[in-house]
Amino acid sequence: MSKFKNTLFLILIIFFLNNCGFTPQYAGFKGIDFSLNINKIEGDRQLNNAIKSQLDRYNNSSLKIINVNIKSKFSKDILSKDSTGKATKYNLKANVEFTLDGGDNSRTINMSEEFKIDNIEDNVEENNYIKIIKRNFAEIISEKLILNINQNK
């Protein structure tokens, strides 16, 4: 009898988890009818590579081609220090300027993201953590750009 109860419980759990209705916030960006062509990239290499890989998903054969120039800046500023003068908290900030040229119109979009972190004693660990944060910044900024372009066609 307990085997039957365990099986029934497992089936119910699977049923409820599969039908919870979760969908990603920006699932598929419905109605995209443009293609992004990245021409020029300047600034922080890691951040730019992450943004470029995010935007390459929107490089398809479409009627409307938008040429994009990317200029980024990444900074790591000290927020606080301990009594010995060693930094204990940092503010990570990414500023990205997109210049969009869609043939008939041209515009510039500025986006910024910030994140505060504590100092990590191991430099390798801290650098890996900053790389992850840069990838997250790139994903957020790319999604904001696509939403902005899609809303302001």
Contacts in CASP RR format, 6 or more apart in sequence:
PFRMAT RR
TARGET T0000
AUTHOR 0000-0000-0000
METHOD contacts of the structure
MODEL  1
MSKFKNTLFLILIIFFLNNCGFTPQYAGFKGIDFSLNINKIEGDRQLNNA
IKSQLDRYNNSSLKIINVNIKSKFSKDILSKDSTGKATKYNLKANVEFTL
DGGDNSRTINMSEEFKIDNIEDNVEENNYIKIIKRNFAEIISEKLILNIN
QNK
26 143 0 8 1.000
26 146 0 8 1.000
26 147 0 8 1.000
29 146 0 8 1.000
29 147 0 8 1.000
29 150 0 8 1.000
31 150 0 8 1.000
32 58 0 8 1.000
32 146 0 8 1.000
32 150 0 8 1.000
33 62 0 8 1.000
33 63 0 8 1.000
33 64 0 8 1.000
34 58 0 8 1.000
34 62 0 8 1.000
34 64 0 8 1.000
34 65 0 8 1.000
34 66 0 8 1.000
34 149 0 8 1.000
34 153 0 8 1.000
35 58 0 8 1.000
35 59 0 8 1.000
35 60 0 8 1.000
35 61 0 8 1.000
35 62 0 8 1.000
35 64 0 8 1.000
35 65 0 8 1.000
35 66 0 8 1.000
36 55 0 8 1.000
36 58 0 8 1.000
36 59 0 8 1.000
36 66 0 8 1.000
36 68 0 8 1.000
37 59 0 8 1.000
37 65 0 8 1.000
37 66 0 8 1.000
37 67 0 8 1.000
37 68 0 8 1.000
38 52 0 8 1.000
38 55 0 8 1.000
38 56 0 8 1.000
38 59 0 8 1.000
38 68 0 8 1.000
38 69 0 8 1.000
38 70 0 8 1.000
39 67 0 8 1.000
39 68 0 8 1.000
39 69 0 8 1.000
40 69 0 8 1.000
40 70 0 8 1.000
41 48 0 8 1.000
41 52 0 8 1.000
41 69 0 8 1.000
41 70 0 8 1.000
41 71 0 8 1.000
41 72 0 8 1.000
42 48 0 8 1.000
42 70 0 8 1.000
42 71 0 8 1.000
42 72 0 8 1.000
43 71 0 8 1.000
43 72 0 8 1.000
43 73 0 8 1.000
43 74 0 8 1.000
44 72 0 8 1.000
44 73 0 8 1.000
44 74 0 8 1.000
44 94 0 8 1.000
44 134 0 8 1.000
46 74 0 8 1.000
46 131 0 8 1.000
46 134 0 8 1.000
47 72 0 8 1.000
47 74 0 8 1.000
47 94 0 8 1.000
47 96 0 8 1.000
47 134 0 8 1.000
47 137 0 8 1.000
47 138 0 8 1.000
48 70 0 8 1.000
48 72 0 8 1.000
50 134 0 8 1.000
50 135 0 8 1.000
50 137 0 8 1.000
50 138 0 8 1.000
50 139 0 8 1.000
51 70 0 8 1.000
51 72 0 8 1.000
51 96 0 8 1.000
51 138 0 8 1.000
51 141 0 8 1.000
51 142 0 8 1.000
52 70 0 8 1.000
53 138 0 8 1.000
54 138 0 8 1.000
54 139 0 8 1.000
54 142 0 8 1.000
54 143 0 8 1.000
55 68 0 8 1.000
55 142 0 8 1.000
55 145 0 8 1.000
58 146 0 8 1.000
64 102 0 8 1.000
65 102 0 8 1.000
66 100 0 8 1.000
66 101 0 8 1.000
66 102 0 8 1.000
66 149 0 8 1.000
67 100 0 8 1.000
67 101 0 8 1.000
67 102 0 8 1.000
67 103 0 8 1.000
68 98 0 8 1.000
68 99 0 8 1.000
68 100 0 8 1.000
68 101 0 8 1.000
69 98 0 8 1.000
69 99 0 8 1.000
69 101 0 8 1.000
70 96 0 8 1.000
70 97 0 8 1.000
70 98 0 8 1.000
71 96 0 8 1.000
71 97 0 8 1.000
71 99 0 8 1.000
72 94 0 8 1.000
72 95 0 8 1.000
72 96 0 8 1.000
72 97 0 8 1.000
73 94 0 8 1.000
73 95 0 8 1.000
73 96 0 8 1.000
74 92 0 8 1.000
74 93 0 8 1.000
74 94 0 8 1.000
74 95 0 8 1.000
74 134 0 8 1.000
75 92 0 8 1.000
75 93 0 8 1.000
75 95 0 8 1.000
76 90 0 8 1.000
76 91 0 8 1.000
76 92 0 8 1.000
76 130 0 8 1.000
77 90 0 8 1.000
77 91 0 8 1.000
77 93 0 8 1.000
78 87 0 8 1.000
78 89 0 8 1.000
78 90 0 8 1.000
78 91 0 8 1.000
79 89 0 8 1.000
79 90 0 8 1.000
79 91 0 8 1.000
79 116 0 8 1.000
80 87 0 8 1.000
80 88 0 8 1.000
80 89 0 8 1.000
81 87 0 8 1.000
81 88 0 8 1.000
82 88 0 8 1.000
86 119 0 8 1.000
87 119 0 8 1.000
88 118 0 8 1.000
88 119 0 8 1.000
89 116 0 8 1.000
89 117 0 8 1.000
89 118 0 8 1.000
89 119 0 8 1.000
90 116 0 8 1.000
90 117 0 8 1.000
90 118 0 8 1.000
90 119 0 8 1.000
91 114 0 8 1.000
91 115 0 8 1.000
91 116 0 8 1.000
92 114 0 8 1.000
92 115 0 8 1.000
92 116 0 8 1.000
92 117 0 8 1.000
92 130 0 8 1.000
92 133 0 8 1.000
93 112 0 8 1.000
93 113 0 8 1.000
93 114 0 8 1.000
93 115 0 8 1.000
94 112 0 8 1.000
94 113 0 8 1.000
94 114 0 8 1.000
94 134 0 8 1.000
94 137 0 8 1.000
94 141 0 8 1.000
95 110 0 8 1.000
95 111 0 8 1.000
95 112 0 8 1.000
96 110 0 8 1.000
96 111 0 8 1.000
96 112 0 8 1.000
96 141 0 8 1.000
97 108 0 8 1.000
97 109 0 8 1.000
97 110 0 8 1.000
98 108 0 8 1.000
98 109 0 8 1.000
98 110 0 8 1.000
98 111 0 8 1.000
98 145 0 8 1.000
99 106 0 8 1.000
99 107 0 8 1.000
99 108 0 8 1.000
100 106 0 8 1.000
100 107 0 8 1.000
100 108 0 8 1.000
100 109 0 8 1.000
100 149 0 8 1.000
109 145 0 8 1.000
109 148 0 8 1.000
111 141 0 8 1.000
111 144 0 8 1.000
111 145 0 8 1.000
113 137 0 8 1.000
113 140 0 8 1.000
113 141 0 8 1.000
115 133 0 8 1.000
115 137 0 8 1.000
117 129 0 8 1.000
117 130 0 8 1.000
117 133 0 8 1.000
119 126 0 8 1.000
120 126 0 8 1.000
120 129 0 8 1.000
END
